[in-house]
Amino acid sequence: MRKLFVSIFMLGSITAMACTNLIAGKKATTDGSVLCTYSADDYGMFINLCHFPAGKHAPGTMRQVYNWDSGKYQGEIPEAPETYNVIGNINEYQVTIGETTFGGREELTDTTSILDYGSLIYIALQRSKTAREAIKVMTTLVEKYGFCSGGESFTICDPNEAWIMEMVGKGTGGKGAIWVALRIPDEAICAHANQSRIR
């Protein structure tokens, strides 16, 4: 009996080890809402609910960037003139961003860049009023400061649209990123869990 319990426990642990996003377009829900979920597989990393208050920032203000996974200081970038209120993975305009990691080719990870997937999520939430604007913010930032994570599949939603954006770096010293974004049709649902969906 004990061996059976251990086997079931280990099987459950294996199947639970995946960040998972589920997305529903506004015509796929009964009340016309765009819905998305985000569950993460990293025990202990997500015990706090982050809060970034809205603010106005003087020209020349710099923002320090820390790696979301390790807490390591990565560098700094200019702060936006205005930032929006963010609690958890949603901002005051109901823009929300989740992610799942698919990894990809190790040689495409640029460890010298400033922006990792987590800092990119929260900076974009502080600077975006729509999902499309969040995509533009994220891709513009990595073009200038690079992307130091492995392959990521981001869920980016607002009250009207749902998107998936996938991103990988260009290797050490290769500023920018290789990315593609796809809008989820309003009448569709979609899920991704640590695997590239757009391919």
C-alpha positions in Angstrom: 0.0 0.0 0.0 2.8 2.4 0.9 4.5 1.8 -2.5 1.2 2.6 -4.3 0.9 5.8 -2.3 4.5 6.9 -3.2 3.9 6.1 -6.8 0.7 8.1 -6.9 2.3 11.0 -5.1 5.3 11.0 -7.5 3.0 10.8 -10.5 1.0 13.7 -9.2 4.2 15.7 -8.6 5.3 15.1 -12.2 2.0 16.1 -13.7 1.9 19.3 -11.5 5.3 20.6 -12.6 4.1 22.9 -15.3 3.2 26.6 -15.5 -0.2 26.6 -17.1 -2.2 29.4 -18.8 -5.8 29.0 -19.9 -7.3 31.7 -22.1 -10.9 32.3 -23.3 -11.9 35.0 -25.8 -14.8 37.3 -25.1 -17.2 35.3 -27.4 -16.3 32.1 -25.7 -17.5 33.2 -22.3 -21.1 33.6 -21.1 -20.7 37.2 -20.0 -18.4 38.5 -22.8 -15.3 38.7 -20.6 -11.8 37.8 -21.7 -10.5 35.3 -19.2 -7.1 34.0 -18.5 -5.5 32.0 -15.7 -1.9 31.6 -14.6 -0.6 28.8 -12.4 3.1 28.5 -11.7 5.1 25.4 -10.8 7.8 27.0 -8.7 7.0 26.3 -5.1 7.9 29.1 -2.7 8.5 31.7 -5.5 5.0 33.0 -5.6 4.0 33.3 -2.0 3.9 37.1 -2.1 1.4 39.3 -4.0 3.4 42.1 -5.6 2.3 45.7 -5.7 3.7 48.5 -7.9 1.9 51.7 -7.2 1.2 54.2 -10.0 3.6 57.1 -10.2 4.9 60.0 -12.2 8.7 60.1 -12.7 11.0 63.0 -13.4 13.2 62.9 -16.6 16.4 61.0 -15.9 14.9 58.7 -13.3 16.3 55.2 -13.6 14.7 51.9 -12.7 16.7 49.2 -11.2 16.0 45.7 -12.7 16.3 42.5 -10.6 16.0 39.0 -12.0 12.5 37.7 -11.1 13.7 34.1 -10.4 17.0 34.8 -8.5 16.6 38.4 -7.2 20.0 39.2 -8.8 20.6 42.8 -9.8 20.7 43.0 -13.6 21.2 46.7 -14.3 19.0 49.7 -14.9 16.8 51.3 -17.6 15.2 54.7 -17.8 11.9 54.9 -16.0 8.7 55.8 -17.9 7.3 59.3 -17.3 4.2 57.6 -15.9 3.6 54.1 -14.5 0.3 52.4 -13.7 -0.9 50.6 -10.6 -0.1 46.9 -10.7 -1.2 44.2 -8.2 -0.2 40.6 -8.9 -0.2 40.1 -12.7 -2.9 42.7 -13.5 -2.9 46.5 -13.8 -5.5 49.2 -13.3 -6.5 49.0 -16.9 -7.1 45.2 -16.6 -4.1 44.3 -18.7 -2.8 41.0 -17.4 0.2 39.0 -18.3 1.1 35.3 -17.5 3.8 33.0 -18.8 4.9 29.5 -19.3 8.6 28.6 -20.0 9.4 26.3 -22.8 13.2 26.8 -22.6 14.5 26.1 -26.1 18.0 26.2 -27.3 20.4 27.1 -24.5 22.8 29.0 -26.8 20.0 31.6 -27.4 19.9 32.6 -23.8 21.9 35.9 -23.3 23.1 35.9 -19.7 24.6 39.4 -20.2 21.2 41.1 -21.0 19.3 43.2 -18.4 15.7 41.9 -18.9 14.4 38.5 -17.8 10.9 37.3 -18.4 9.6 38.3 -15.0 11.0 41.8 -14.9 9.7 42.2 -18.5 6.1 41.2 -17.4 6.0 43.7 -14.5 7.6 46.6 -16.4 5.1 46.1 -19.3 2.2 46.0 -16.8 3.3 49.3 -15.4 3.5 50.9 -18.8 0.6 49.5 -20.8 -3.2 50.3 -21.2 -3.9 47.5 -23.7 -2.6 44.1 -24.6 -1.3 45.4 -27.9 0.6 48.2 -26.1 2.1 45.6 -23.7 3.4 43.6 -26.7 5.0 46.8 -28.1 6.5 47.7 -24.7 8.0 44.3 -24.2 9.4 43.9 -27.7 10.8 47.5 -27.7 12.5 47.0 -24.4 14.2 43.7 -25.4 15.3 45.3 -28.7 17.4 47.8 -26.6 18.3 45.9 -23.5 18.2 42.2 -24.6 16.4 39.2 -23.2 18.3 37.0 -20.6 15.7 34.2 -20.2 15.1 31.0 -22.2 12.1 30.6 -24.4 8.9 32.0 -23.0 5.3 31.8 -24.0 3.4 34.9 -22.6 -0.4 35.3 -22.2 -1.3 39.0 -22.7 -4.9 40.0 -22.2 -7.1 43.1 -21.8 -10.9 43.4 -21.5 -11.2 43.1 -25.3 -8.4 40.9 -26.7 -6.3 37.9 -25.8 -2.8 37.2 -27.2 0.0 34.8 -26.9 3.5 36.1 -27.5 6.5 33.8 -27.7 10.0 35.0 -27.3 13.6 33.7 -27.3 16.9 35.5 -27.1 19.6 35.9 -29.7 22.5 34.5 -27.7 25.2 36.1 -25.7 25.7 39.7 -26.8 22.8 39.5 -29.2 20.6 42.4 -28.2 16.9 42.0 -29.1 14.9 38.8 -29.3 13.1 36.6 -31.7 9.4 36.9 -31.1 6.0 36.2 -32.6 2.5 37.2 -31.3 -0.8 35.7 -32.2 -4.2 36.9 -31.3 -6.6 34.3 -29.8 -9.9 34.6 -31.8 -12.8 36.0 -29.7 -14.7 32.8 -30.0 -11.8 30.5 -29.1 -10.2 29.1 -26.0 -6.5 28.2 -25.7 -4.1 26.6 -23.3 -0.3 26.4 -23.0 1.9 24.7 -20.4 5.7 24.9 -20.8 5.5 24.3 -24.5 5.5 26.7 -27.5 2.0 27.0 -28.9 2.6 29.2 -32.0 5.7 27.3 -33.2 
